């Protein structure tokens, strides 16, 4: 049975969560492989470190397994009627991070560039807690796993299920159309500019860029998958028991939306994960860090650590 305190909020909630854990749980950490700055370091490194410290203070064996989910199926940018007002009526601008060229010119893609940097930044937790395991997993690695395949196909076939849940349980406005939450990536031009459907156990994708029509098996393609249904296969496949994420997701209604998506797509869990929300970091331009161009900032670990233990609010503002 889930804890009566679920979900948990900020540093006070983190200390409560530690009381409810054994110390060897599977922990969900999610990030798009594009940048590693104070905005995501707080959630992905500082909060797991604080959780380990609190478990140790409670004399528990600290042997968490951190799953770092690298969303290389996330879009390089968004298009839609109004990105701010209708954040669920969106689709990819061009392609996914799996195929977005590396702007630094040293790797095949942005995902290839940032994935090892992010992993290294999180894995240093093992210097203090060697029993903690850290595993990095890309969406593209999960493509042929049955639960991922089911989620992608369900999302392509039944987008109205997701729409109805978002409309009822999210705090944000949503339009009845356009609604699309998964698209195939064209193998020829690497764009998501087209229409994807599932018919007679085949994926049909009509590419508007190179004018090619495909009728292929599921595993012929890679995909764009919107982040809302993406939690389903990650949590199910890896038996996730704890999720650590940003408070901006809670403010959109994600805690309830996720539970309703599991129900809608008939995915059963033994126990729904405990969820810990970390503060959202805002940069000096007044915007959420990483959400607008040029508003990222790095901080030394000790400075970010001090902010984390001194803040029990939804937002951290950096100077």
NORRAFEN-V962412 format. One record per residue. N is the residue number from 0. PSI is psi in degrees with one decimal (none if undefined). BURIAL is 1 if it has 9 or more other ideal C-beta (glycine too) atoms within 8 Angstrom, else 0. Layout:
# NORRAFEN-V962412
((N PSI BURIAL) (N PSI BURIAL))
This chain:
# NORRAFEN-V962412
((0 137.3 0) (1 150.0 0) (2 148.3 0) (3 -16.2 0) (4 -2.9 1) (5 126.3 1) (6 172.5 1) (7 146.8 1) (8 124.3 1) (9 -158.6 1) (10 -37.7 1) (11 -43.9 0) (12 -35.1 1) (13 -42.9 1) (14 -34.8 1) (15 -41.4 1) (16 -43.7 1) (17 -34.2 1) (18 -28.3 0) (19 3.2 0) (20 157.4 1) (21 -34.0 0) (22 -5.3 1) (23 23.4 0) (24 159.2 1) (25 125.5 1) (26 132.9 1) (27 123.0 1) (28 123.6 1) (29 142.2 1) (30 147.5 1) (31 139.5 0) (32 68.7 1) (33 85.1 0) (34 146.4 0) (35 104.6 1) (36 -176.8 1) (37 -32.7 1) (38 -40.1 1) (39 -20.3 1) (40 -33.9 1) (41 -47.6 1) (42 -39.3 1) (43 -24.5 1) (44 -52.0 1) (45 -46.0 1) (46 -42.5 1) (47 -36.7 1) (48 -45.4 1) (49 -37.7 1) (50 -41.9 1) (51 -43.3 1) (52 -39.2 0) (53 -38.7 1) (54 -41.9 1) (55 -41.2 1) (56 -31.1 0) (57 7.8 0) (58 36.7 0) (59 150.3 1) (60 119.0 0) (61 99.5 1) (62 43.4 1) (63 154.6 1) (64 112.9 1) (65 118.9 1) (66 113.2 1) (67 101.5 1) (68 114.2 1) (69 111.2 1) (70 76.7 1) (71 -4.7 1) (72 3.2 1) (73 151.8 1) (74 151.6 1) (75 -20.1 1) (76 171.2 0) (77 146.6 1) (78 154.3 0) (79 172.0 1) (80 -40.2 0) (81 100.8 0) (82 -34.1 0) (83 -44.1 0) (84 -36.8 0) (85 73.5 1) (86 -8.5 1) (87 -2.2 1) (88 69.4 1) (89 164.7 1) (90 166.2 1) (91 144.3 1) (92 -46.9 0) (93 -58.5 1) (94 -166.6 1) (95 166.7 1) (96 -21.2 1) (97 -32.1 1) (98 -4.6 1) (99 124.3 1) (100 144.4 0) (101 116.4 1) (102 -16.4 0) (103 -11.2 0) (104 12.5 0) (105 -9.5 0) (106 169.2 0) (107 -29.8 0) (108 168.2 1) (109 -34.3 1) (110 -41.5 1) (111 -33.9 1) (112 -49.3 1) (113 -26.0 1) (114 -50.0 1) (115 -30.3 0) (116 -45.9 1) (117 -45.8 1) (118 -44.8 1) (119 -39.9 0) (120 -29.7 1) (121 -37.8 1) (122 -15.8 0) (123 -11.5 0) (124 -23.8 1) (125 -14.4 1) (126 -38.8 0) (127 -26.0 0) (128 79.8 1) (129 -17.2 0) (130 -12.9 0) (131 134.5 1) (132 143.1 0) (133 123.5 1) (134 126.8 0) (135 132.2 1) (136 125.8 1) (137 151.7 1) (138 -41.1 1) (139 -28.3 1) (140 -24.1 0) (141 -3.9 1) (142 -45.7 1) (143 3.4 0) (144 136.5 1) (145 -41.9 0) (146 -35.0 1) (147 -44.9 1) (148 -45.7 1) (149 -42.7 1) (150 -44.4 1) (151 -47.0 1) (152 -40.4 1) (153 -39.3 1) (154 -39.1 1) (155 -42.4 1) (156 -35.7 0) (157 56.6 0) (158 -23.6 1) (159 -26.4 0) (160 -44.7 1) (161 -42.8 1) (162 -47.1 1) (163 -38.6 0) (164 -44.9 1) (165 -40.5 1) (166 -37.9 0) (167 -37.2 0) (168 -12.4 1) (169 158.7 1) (170 -1.5 0) (171 155.3 1) (172 149.2 0) (173 141.0 1) (174 153.1 1) (175 -18.9 0) (176 149.3 0) (177 142.0 0) (178 117.2 1) (179 129.6 0) (180 1.4 1) (181 139.3 1) (182 148.5 1) (183 151.1 1) (184 126.9 1) (185 122.7 1) (186 -19.9 0) (187 -53.7 0) (188 -5.5 0) (189 24.1 0) (190 164.4 1) (191 17.5 1) (192 87.5 0) (193 -161.4 1) (194 132.0 0) (195 134.3 1) (196 166.7 0) (197 119.5 1) (198 129.1 0) (199 46.8 0) (200 24.5 0) (201 148.6 1) (202 122.6 1) (203 124.9 1) (204 125.0 1) (205 112.1 1) (206 121.2 1) (207 -12.0 0) (208 -53.3 1) (209 3.5 0) (210 30.8 0) (211 140.2 0) (212 123.2 0) (213 145.8 1) (214 89.9 0) (215 170.8 0) (216 158.9 0) (217 -46.7 0) (218 8.3 0) (219 -23.9 0) (220 161.3 1) (221 171.4 1) (222 159.0 1) (223 129.6 1) (224 122.1 1) (225 148.0 1) (226 -18.4 1) (227 -56.6 1) (228 -15.5 1) (229 -28.7 1) (230 -27.1 1) (231 -58.9 1) (232 -35.1 1) (233 -50.4 1) (234 -42.1 1) (235 -49.8 1) (236 -41.5 1) (237 16.0 1) (238 52.9 0) (239 132.1 1) (240 -20.7 1) (241 132.9 1) (242 132.9 1) (243 122.0 1) (244 175.8 1) (245 151.6 1) (246 -20.3 1) (247 -31.2 0) (248 -39.8 1) (249 -38.9 1) (250 -21.6 0) (251 -5.8 1) (252 16.2 1) (253 -33.9 1) (254 -45.9 1) (255 -39.1 0) (256 -45.2 1) (257 -47.1 1) (258 -40.8 1) (259 -31.9 1) (260 -40.1 1) (261 -42.9 1) (262 -44.3 0) (263 -35.5 1) (264 15.1 1) (265 46.5 0) (266 119.5 0) (267 136.7 0) (268 144.4 1) (269 -44.6 0) (270 135.3 0) (271 137.9 0) (272 145.7 1) (273 140.7 1) (274 126.6 1) (275 127.4 1) (276 128.3 1) (277 155.0 1) (278 151.7 1) (279 132.6 1) (280 127.7 1) (281 138.3 1) (282 -179.0 1) (283 -16.4 0) (284 3.4 0) (285 7.1 0) (286 155.4 1) (287 131.4 1) (288 132.2 1) (289 -6.1 1) (290 -7.5 0) (291 154.3 0) (292 129.8 0) (293 8.0 0) (294 30.6 1) (295 152.2 1) (296 138.9 1) (297 144.5 0) (298 146.1 1) (299 148.3 0) (300 -40.5 1) (301 -33.6 0) (302 -42.3 0) (303 -35.8 1) (304 -46.4 1) (305 -41.2 0) (306 -39.6 1) (307 -42.9 1) (308 -13.5 0) (309 -6.6 0) (310 124.9 1) (311 38.2 0) (312 171.0 0) (313 -31.6 0) (314 140.3 1) (315 121.9 1) (316 125.1 0) (317 146.2 1) (318 none 0))
